[in-house]
Amino acid sequence: MTPRKRTNAYWDKRSQEQLTLVEQQALPHLKEIDMVFRNSQKQTLKDVKNLYEVYYRKQGFDTTALKAIAPNGDIRRFKESVKALGLSSRLPAGYGYRLTRTRTD
């Protein structure tokens, strides 16, 4: 009688089935986490925009004019427009650095 060769096929199949089950159970939770993350991201962006609007209003800037200058976040065009309007002297120190995170002096 020859000894039976042991294989791990049963355990491989069982672990694969278990992994599939766990993934199916986790999917709704992952979707919920994604939804919460996206909502948080939108709310944070909204809060930051409101913060800047309040800051600009207190500094005497026309917020609608600022939105017209850089509606899509085009920073280079924004900086050129600010210089053309003669507003660069009214910007806080280090403002260019904060816009691009690199020195542009």
ABEGO torsion letter per residue (X at the ends): XBBBBBBAAAAAAAAAAAAAAAAAAAAAAAAAAAAAAAAAAAAAAAAAAAAAAAAAAAAGBBAAAAAAABAAGBAAAAAAAAAAAGAAAABBBGAAAAAAGBBAX
